[in-house]
Amino acid sequence: MRLQDKTAIVTGGGSGFGAGIVRAFVREGARVMVADINADAADAIDAETGGIAQPVDVSQAASVAAMAEAALAAWGRVDILVNNAGITHARGNLEEVDEEAFDRVFAVNCKSVYLTARALVPAMKAAGGGAILNVASTAGLSPRATLNWYNASKGWMITATRTMAVELAPSGVRVNALAPVAGETPLLASFMGGDTAENRQRFLSTIPLGRFSTPEDMGNAALYLCSDEASMVTGVILEVDGGRCI
């Protein structure tokens, strides 16, 4: 029960890595808000885990503010914030990605971190501490061709994590990030350029441990970084990638 009596918000918590993180947190005693743009998905995970389901578009200030207000009204505080919601653009040459897709990637993957910080950091400071976890990607550490702007958005998140950690440390707020390799999530087909047996084998050949990241892998890693066991850990980008970045 490493998160006994802790409260947490997990964005993108209705599926994939986010759902894995929700399940791990609940298993260890946390009360969790499952926040997702897909309200039905949030409801389904919430029905399983017994927390709060909250529809949210993390790229929109009013929606993020409503999410924060709902959590604070229910619990009086938010101990843990997991910025997991993310999207990508279709694989292609960097100059061929259209402006709408570019703007959407940076709004969901980058602006969301700013919006959730603006909505929740003041309450964490007032409470004397908290933990923020950003879900970045190996793409931000070891970028590959044809996902250029997605790679860049995750590199932004890594830099944001480190600078947030430095600024918020005096307030007792720790900020870390996870860098997973691709996993069995709704984004997998986009990362591979289509979900085919050939593409899976080609992708897996780049991962020394020979498998994708799983929601359970991410839940276990998130659990450590957001628990008091990691009380001396901040500004870290933890690779959950089976050795891909070596």
C-alpha positions in Angstrom: 0.0 0.0 0.0 2.7 2.5 -1.1 0.2 5.1 -2.0 -2.2 4.7 0.9 -4.5 7.8 1.3 -2.8 9.5 -1.6 -4.9 11.3 -4.3 -3.9 11.2 -8.0 -5.1 12.5 -11.4 -4.0 10.4 -14.4 -4.8 12.0 -17.8 -5.3 9.7 -20.6 -6.3 7.2 -17.9 -9.0 5.4 -19.9 -6.7 3.2 -22.0 -3.2 1.9 -22.6 -0.4 3.1 -20.4 -2.7 5.4 -18.5 -5.0 2.6 -17.5 -2.0 0.6 -16.3 -0.9 3.5 -14.1 -4.4 3.9 -12.7 -4.6 0.2 -11.8 -1.2 0.2 -10.1 -2.1 3.3 -8.1 -5.4 1.9 -7.0 -3.8 -1.4 -6.1 -1.4 0.5 -3.8 -4.1 2.5 -2.0 -4.5 5.7 -3.9 -7.8 7.4 -4.8 -7.6 8.1 -8.5 -9.3 10.4 -11.0 -9.4 8.8 -14.4 -9.3 11.8 -16.8 -9.7 11.2 -20.5 -11.1 12.8 -23.6 -13.0 9.6 -24.1 -15.7 9.8 -21.4 -16.8 6.2 -22.0 -13.3 4.9 -21.6 -12.8 6.9 -18.4 -16.1 5.5 -17.0 -15.1 1.9 -17.8 -11.8 2.1 -16.0 -13.4 4.0 -13.1 -16.1 1.3 -12.8 -13.2 -1.2 -12.4 -11.1 0.8 -10.0 -13.7 2.8 -8.0 -12.3 6.4 -8.3 -13.6 9.4 -10.2 -14.2 9.6 -13.9 -13.6 13.0 -15.5 -13.9 13.9 -19.1 -11.1 16.3 -20.1 -9.5 17.8 -23.2 -6.0 18.5 -21.9 -5.3 21.0 -24.7 -8.0 23.3 -23.5 -7.5 25.6 -20.4 -11.2 25.6 -19.3 -11.4 21.8 -19.5 -8.2 21.3 -17.5 -9.4 23.9 -14.9 -12.6 22.0 -14.5 -10.7 18.8 -14.0 -8.6 20.4 -11.3 -11.6 22.0 -9.6 -13.4 18.6 -9.5 -10.5 16.8 -7.9 -9.9 19.5 -5.3 -13.6 19.7 -4.5 -13.7 15.9 -4.0 -10.5 15.5 -2.0 -9.2 18.9 -0.9 -5.8 18.2 -2.4 -4.1 16.4 -5.2 -0.9 14.6 -4.2 0.0 13.2 -7.6 -0.5 14.4 -11.2 0.4 12.1 -14.1 0.5 13.8 -17.5 0.0 10.7 -19.6 -2.4 11.9 -22.3 -0.6 12.1 -25.7 -1.0 11.8 -29.4 1.2 11.5 -32.5 0.9 12.4 -36.2 1.0 9.9 -39.0 4.5 8.8 -40.1 5.9 10.9 -42.9 8.6 13.3 -44.1 8.8 16.2 -41.7 7.9 18.8 -44.4 4.8 16.8 -45.3 3.1 16.9 -41.9 0.2 19.3 -42.1 -0.1 22.3 -39.8 -3.3 21.1 -38.1 -1.6 17.8 -37.1 1.5 19.7 -35.9 -0.6 22.1 -33.8 -2.6 19.2 -32.3 0.5 17.2 -31.3 2.0 20.2 -29.5 -1.3 21.2 -27.9 -1.9 17.7 -26.4 1.7 16.7 -25.7 3.2 20.0 -24.6 0.6 22.7 -23.8 -1.2 20.2 -21.6 1.8 20.1 -19.2 1.7 23.9 -18.9 -2.1 23.9 -18.4 -2.1 21.2 -15.7 0.8 22.9 -13.9 -1.1 26.2 -13.9 -4.2 24.5 -12.6 -2.6 22.3 -9.9 0.9 23.5 -8.9 -0.5 26.3 -6.6 -2.5 23.7 -4.6 0.6 21.4 -4.4 2.7 24.4 -3.2 0.1 25.2 -0.6 0.1 21.6 0.6 3.8 21.6 0.9 4.5 18.9 -1.6 3.4 16.6 -4.4 4.6 14.5 -7.3 4.2 15.2 -11.0 5.0 12.5 -13.5 5.2 13.3 -17.2 5.0 10.5 -19.7 7.5 11.3 -22.4 9.0 8.7 -24.8 12.2 7.2 -26.1 11.4 9.3 -29.1 12.5 12.3 -27.1 15.8 10.7 -26.3 16.7 8.8 -29.4 14.6 10.2 -32.2 13.9 8.2 -35.4 13.0 9.5 -38.8 9.4 10.1 -40.0 8.0 11.0 -36.6 9.9 14.3 -36.4 7.4 16.6 -34.7 6.2 13.9 -32.3 9.8 13.3 -31.4 10.3 17.1 -30.8 7.2 17.3 -28.6 8.5 14.5 -26.3 11.9 16.2 -26.2 10.1 19.4 -25.1 8.4 17.4 -22.4 11.8 16.1 -21.1 13.2 19.6 -20.9 10.1 20.8 -19.2 10.3 18.0 -16.7 13.9 18.9 -15.7 13.2 22.7 -15.4 10.0 22.1 -13.5 12.0 19.8 -11.1 14.5 22.6 -10.4 12.0 25.3 -9.9 9.5 23.3 -7.8 12.1 21.5 -5.5 12.1 24.2 -2.9 8.3 23.8 -2.6 8.6 20.1 -2.0 7.2 19.1 -5.4 9.0 16.4 -7.3 8.8 16.2 -11.1 10.0 13.2 -13.1 9.2 11.5 -16.4 8.9 8.1 -17.9 10.3 7.3 -21.4 8.6 4.2 -22.7 9.2 2.5 -26.0 6.0 1.8 -28.0 3.5 -0.6 -26.4 0.2 -2.2 -26.9 -1.7 1.1 -26.9 -4.0 2.9 -29.4 -1.0 4.7 -30.8 1.0 1.6 -31.7 -0.2 1.4 -35.3 0.8 5.1 -35.9 4.2 4.6 -34.5 4.9 1.6 -36.7 3.3 3.0 -39.9 0.7 0.3 -39.8 0.1 -2.7 -37.5 1.4 -5.6 -39.6 3.4 -8.6 -38.6 6.4 -7.3 -40.6 6.3 -3.9 -39.0 6.0 -5.5 -35.5 9.0 -7.7 -36.2 11.1 -4.8 -37.5 10.2 -2.6 -34.5 10.8 -5.4 -32.0 14.3 -6.1 -33.5 15.4 -2.6 -32.2 14.5 -3.5 -28.6 17.1 -5.7 -26.8 14.6 -7.3 -24.5 12.5 -8.2 -27.5 9.1 -6.9 -26.5 7.0 -3.8 -26.3 6.4 -1.8 -23.1 3.2 -2.9 -21.4 0.7 -0.9 -19.2 1.9 -3.0 -16.3 5.5 -2.0 -16.9 4.5 1.6 -16.9 2.3 1.3 -13.8 5.1 -0.3 -11.8 7.6 2.4 -12.9 5.1 5.2 -12.2 4.3 3.7 -8.8 7.9 4.0 -7.7 8.5 7.6 -9.0 5.3 8.8 -7.4 5.7 7.1 -4.0 7.6 8.2 -1.0 10.3 5.6 -1.9 11.5 8.1 -4.5 11.5 11.0 -2.1 15.1 11.9 -3.2 14.4 11.5 -6.9 13.5 14.5 -9.1 14.3 15.6 -12.6 14.8 12.0 -13.7 13.8 10.6 -17.1 13.3 6.9 -16.5 13.6 4.7 -19.6 11.1 1.9 -19.7 12.3 0.7 -23.0 13.8 -2.8 -22.8 17.2 -1.3 -23.6 16.3 0.5 -26.9 18.1 3.7 -25.9 21.4 2.0 -25.2 
